[in-house]
Structures are given as C-alpha cells and as structure tokens.
Amino acid sequence: MSNGPRKVMVLGAGDIGRRVFHELAQSAAPRHVRLAGRDEEAVLRAANLARFCALQRGFAPAADHAVTDVTDTARTAETIAAFDPDVLFLAVSYQSWWVISTLPDENFRRLYAANYGPWLPMHLAPVMKAMEAVRLSGTRAVVANAAYPDAVHPALSAVGLSPDIGIGNVANNVPGIQAATADRLGCGPEEVEVRLVAHHYVSHRLSRAGDSGPAEMGLAVLRDGRDVTAELDVPGLLRRLPVDYRRTGGLGGHAMTAASALSVLEPLVDGRDALVHAPGPDGLTGGYPVALEAGAIRLRLPGGMTPQEAHAVNVSGQEADGIAEIRPDGTTVFGDAAMKILTEELGYACAELPLHEAEDRAREIAGRFAAYRDRTAR
C-alpha cells in the first residue's frame, strides 16, 4: 500500500472505465489514478483528457496510463504490481449489456427476453483472468468489479477469486427511490435513507417496469433514522419510477452506473466510512446495502431481515435472470427457458458452465453473436 497519495487503478478502458477514471481525477483529494487498457493510443488520450479537464477546473491530479491486455495474465500482474494500488477497479467485459440493443428491434426484443444470465461467460471469463493476475501480482488492493458482480462473484468465490465488492445494479435505483420518497413525504432527499436488497434482474426491471416481476426484493425506507416503510405505499411509489422519475438509459445511462461506482470507490480511495449499495460483496449473490467501515465491508440489511433471508431474495432474482443455480464448485446451471432463447436465436446451447470452460464459451458466444448481427443487418 502507498504511503503518499492514495492510488487507484482502473483496469479496462471501455466506456465505464473511462467515465470512472475521468471522475476520479476531478478531485482535490490527494490521489494518483492510472488507467490501464490494451490500446495504447486510446488509454493515452483518455488519461490526458482526464488530466487536462482536471487542470481546467483547478485540480492537479497525478493521472496517467499503462498498457496491458487482461488476457495476458503475467503482463497484467506486472502492471498491477508496478503501480501497487490501494484500490483496483475492474471494468473488463467481453461484451457490454447494451450491445444487443444495437440489433433491429425485433431481434433485440427476442434476445432481451432471455435476460442477463445466459451471457455470463462474457463477464465471468475476463474477470477471472483479471483476478488471476491480481493474485499473481501480490497486491493487497481492495478490488471492485463492474461486470455482473451478482453472478460473477459467487461463481469465482468457489475458487478464491472473487473481487471484494461490485458496483452498479442494486445501487442504480436507490437515488430514484430516495427522490420519490422525499417528494412523497415533503422533505429533502438527505433526510431519506434507502436500504434495498435486490438482484441484477430486479434492479434492471425496477426503473423500466416499476416492480420486481416474479422475483423478490427487500426494501426499507428510513427518515431521519426512523423506519417509515409501513407508512408508505411502496408498490405505488415504485410504479412511479418509470413514469415521473424515468431517466436516460442505454449507453447514455452509463452515467448512473459510473456514479454508483464512484459512490463505492471514492470512500475506499479516500479512506472514509460510507453506507452504500453494492452487488456481490464478499462473494455473495445479488445486491445489498453495505457499510464501508475502516476498510471492512459489512452488510447493513433492512431491519429484521437476516442474511439467510437476503440470500433467498437474491436467489429468486438470480433464477428470474436465467441462472438456475451456482454450485459450490463455481459451476453455473442455466435456466432452460432462458437458454432456449439463445439456442433458437444464436444457435448457442450451454446447460452448465464449469469455471474452466468460461473462456471457450465466451469466445463461442462472441462468434455466434457476430454472425447473428451480420445476418440481421442484411
């Protein structure tokens, strides 16, 4: 760990990685931020952009770049070890969730119905590679991950490769619920605290449908520390999310995911305590309210909810997302209905995914999807 300015590395220079890196540099706090990616020209330009924008605003961060490909485990390990970060943010994925939205509408809707679970290899494989590099590097950094932590983390936990915490997903709906509650109660949003337990499936659905669908969720709302959940029409409040509180989605909506990432990363980087929402803390399934306290990550569940009940809530979301089970050895079993859609559309079939097959399966999905996109574009 560094003795001078706190150091944070962003590994992955896609849209989320660049957004988060840019914001981390816009601070008066003593930080050294480094963006690592495989395209030297792209990461150089992104690092300089972040640095120059910070200087324009009166900040003078140490912001620079490094070049590595996450598939090159040894080089990535050397890159991490050379920087010796306090916090490492993984923004690595072989295919972002929004890519299917670029298909013709009819094809997009058919694939969208499979939900997120069957696409797991596209996120599991690169995160597993990154975590192998983390272990090889010897770093003691806190590791946060952006790529489908709800399922990636419990799968990798089986072999001791889970990142410490995830970002996004469950967190993305909390501000909307907070704002809607404050408006309903006629108070400021700073008086309202939300504690939400929800899997990716639920967090994705809430802002679009205003309910949790076939999955369960856990929610408590506090005002000035007092639980007022029973005094609210919670279903009615949630139904307003896609109406009065609708927001930009798609690629533009990554601003919300980046903000959720920063809500976790900045307390970790700056060494301060915070109550946040995060998926996959300590390898758990789904999303939770968590306290970051003196470097530790602790659950802060809604009042009266046990960890076992929270797990059951998240498993219901996992099943709705197209994953029937994640076994103790890390093997993922996919739901028949969800996988049937990918089989019919892409010609891809995978009933079970052992960890050692993740890379090959990711390559297969990528190839089949590319061919599918070419066919539908004609």
N, C-alpha and C positions, 0 to 999 in steps of 0.2 A: 504494500500500500504506500501511496505517496505521502511525504511529509509536508510538501508545499501545497500549491493549489490542487483542489480535488480534480481527479482525472476521470473522464468518461469517454469510452469508445463506442461509436455507433458502427456496427458491423452489418453492412448491407446498404447500398446507395440507391435503392428504389425510391418511390415517392414518399413512403412513410419515413424511411431512414433519413432522407434529405430534409423533410419537414422538421423532424425532431432535432436533428443536428443544427439546423438553422436557428431554431428557437433556443436551444441550449446555449448557443453563442451570444444571444441577445440578453446579456445579464451583467450586472455589476459585481456579482459574486466571483470570487477567485476560482476560476475553472480553466482546465485545459481540455478541450474537446477535439477528438480526432475521428474523422470519417474514413472507414475502410471499405473498399469495394474493388471489383475486378477490372473496371475500366479506368485506367489512369487519367485519361483526359476528362472524363466525367467527374471523378472524385476531386481532381484538382480544381476544376471550375466551381464545383459545389462548395468546396472548402473556402475558396477565395470569395465567393459570393457571400457566404455567411459572415466571414471576417469583415468584408467591406461594409456590409449592411450594419454590422455592429458598430464599426467605427463611425459610420454616418450618424448613428444615434448616440454617440458619445461613450460607447463601451470599447474596451481594448482587450478582447479575449485572446488567449492562445488557441487558435483554431487551425488545424492542419489536416493532412490526409495520409493514408497509407494504401498500398495496393496488395490485395490478396484475393484469391478465389476460394470460397468456402469449401469447395470440393477438394482443395489441396490442403489436407489436414495439417501436414508438417509446416507448411508456409504460414498458414493461419495461426497456428500455435506460436510460431516465432514472432509474428506480428503482434499478437496479444502480449506475449512475454516482454517484448521490447518496450512497449508502452506502459505496461504494468498498471492497468486502470483500476480505479476504485469501484467503478460501475461499468458494466458491459451491456449494451443494448443490442439484441439480435433482431434485425429487421430483414431476415432472409426467408425467401419463399420462392418456389419454382413457378408458381402461378398465383397471382392475387385473385381474390374472390370476385372482383368486378369484371374480370376479363370475359366471362360468359355473357355479360350484358352488352358486349360489342357484336354479338350474333344477331341475325334477323330476329325480330320479336317472337315469332312462333317457336323457333328453335331455342331461344333463350328461356321462354316460359316452360318448355318441356324439361330442359336441363335443371332449371331453377327448382322444379318440383322434387328433385332428388335431395334437396337441402345440401348441407355442407359436408356431412360425414364421409361420403364416398371419395371425396377429394383429399382425404387425409394424407396420402403419400406425398402430395405436392408441398406439404408443410413439414411433415414429420422427417422426411429424408434430409433436407438441408439443416434443420435444427439439430438433428442427431449428429451430422457432420461437424457443425459448429461446436457442439458440446464435447465431442471427442477432442477437438482442438483445445477447448477450454481446459479440459482435464490434462492434456499433454503439456500445456503451457505452464502449469503450476500456479496460475493466478488464483488469488483469493477474492477476486472481484465479486460483487453481487451481480447476478445475471438476470436480466429481464428479457422477455421474449414477446414478440408481436404476432407470431404465426400460429394461429389456432391453439392457444395455450390450453383451452378447455379439454382437449383430447390429446394433444401432443405431450403435455406434461405428465398425465397419469401413465401414458404408454412408456415414456422414457424413464419414469421413476422406477420402473421394474428393474432397470439395469444401472441405476445410479447416475443417469444422465439428464435428469430434469433440471431446467433452469429454476432459479429461486422463486420467480414470480412472473406473471404475464401482464399484459396491458390491453386496454380496449374492452370490447364486448360488453360485459356486465356494466362497466363504467359509463358506457356511451349514453345510456338512458337516464342516468342519475340526475344530471342537470335539468332535463326536461321535467322529470317528476318533481324535483325541487322547486322549479319555477311555477309549475301548475299548482302545487300545493300552497306556495306562498301567495299566489294570486287568489286562490280559493279562500285562504284564511285572512287575507288582507294584511299581510305582514311582509317584511323584507325576506328575500331568499336566504340571507345569512342567519336568520332565526330558525331555519328548517334544516334538519339532518335526515338523510335518507339512508336506510340500510337495506340493501337489495341482494338476495341470493337468487341467481339465475344463470342458466347455461347459455352458451352462444345462441342456440336456437331461439330461446326466449328473448334475449337482448336484440337479436336481429328482427324478430317479429313485432316487438312492442311498438317501435316507432313507425311501423308500417300498418299494423292491424289494430293496435290498441288493446291487445290481450295476449295471453301466453299460449293460446291454442290448446293442443292436447297435453302440453307439458305443465308442470307445476312451477311455482315461483314462491319465494318468501320475501315479504316486504314489511318493513316497519318505518313509520314516519314520526319524527320527534320534533317538537317545537320548544326551543329553549330547554332541551334536555328531558321534556315530558313526552311520553308516548301518546300521540293523538290519532293513531291509526284507526281506532274504533269510532272516532268521531267523523271520519271522512267517508265519502262514497268512493272507495278505492276503484271499483270497476268503472265508474263514471269518469273518474279522474284520468285513468289510463286510456279510456276511449278518446280523450281529447288530445292525446299525444300526436296522432297522425292528422289531426284537424287544426286546432288553434295553435299547436306547438310543433307543427311539421317543420322540417328543416331540409337543407340541401343534402342529398345522398350521393351515391356513386363515388366516382373519383374525387369530386369536389368535397364530398363528405369526409374525406380523409382528415380534414382539419379537426373534426371531432375526435377521431382516433388519435391524432397527434397530441391533442390537448389531454386526452386520457393518459397517454404515455407520459407526458410531462408531469401530470399530477402524481405519478409514481416515481419517475426518475429524479425530479428536482429535489424532493425530500431526501432521497437516497444519496444524491451527489452532494447536497449541501449539509448533510448530517443532521437533519431536523426531524422531529416526530410529526406524523400526519395520520389522519383517518382517510383512507382511500378505498376504491373498489378495484378489484383485480381478479382476472381468471387464473386458475392453476397455481395458487400459492402453495409452495412446498409440495408440488406434485399432485395436488388434489384435482378432482374432476369438477369442471364448471367454474362459476364465478361467485365471489364472496366480498363482503365488506371486511377490510383488514386494517389493522393498526401497524404502522411502521414506527417502532419504538426502540431507540438505542441500537439500531441496526437489525433488530429482530422483526419478524413478520408474524403477527398473531391475528387469529380470526376475531371479529367483533360482530357476532351474529345478531339478528333481531332478538329482542328479549323473549326468553322462553324457548328458543329454538336450539336444539342440541346439534353437535357436529354430525351425528348419525342422520338426523332429520334433514340437515342441509345437504348431505351427500345424496340422500334419496331424492330430494328435489332436483338436484343437478343430474342424476341418472335419468330421471324422466325426460329432461331436456336432451340429454345425450341420445336417448332412444328416438326422440322425435327428429333429431338431426341426422338420423340414418346410421347410427352406431348402436348395435345391439348389446355389445359388451366389450370391455377392455380387460383381458385376463391378467392374473397376477404376474405372468411372464412377459407382459407387454404386447401380446398378440391382440389385435383388434378384430372383432367379429362384426361384420356389417349387416344392417337390416336388409331383408330380402327385397322389400318394396323399393327402397332407395337404390339398391344396386341394380335392380331390374331396369330402371330408367337409364342408367349409364350403359347397360348392356344393349338396350334397344337403340339408343341414340349413337353411342360411340363404338359399340362392339367390345366394350371392356367389361370383364367379369372378375370379381375378386370376393370370394365369400369370407376369407380370413386373411389377415395381414400380419405375419410374424415380422419382428423388427428387422431381421436381416434381409427381408425382401423389399423394404421400403424404397430403396434407391431404384431397383429394377422396375417396380410398379410405377414409380413417379415418371420414369422415362417412357413407360408404356402409355400412361395416360396422356403425357405431353404429345407423343406422336399421334395417338388416335384423335386427340382434340384438334391438333393442327390439320389433320386430314379432314375432319368433320367441318372445320371452319372454312376450308377451301371449297368443300362441296356445297355448303350452304351459301357461299358468296357468289356462286355461278348464276 
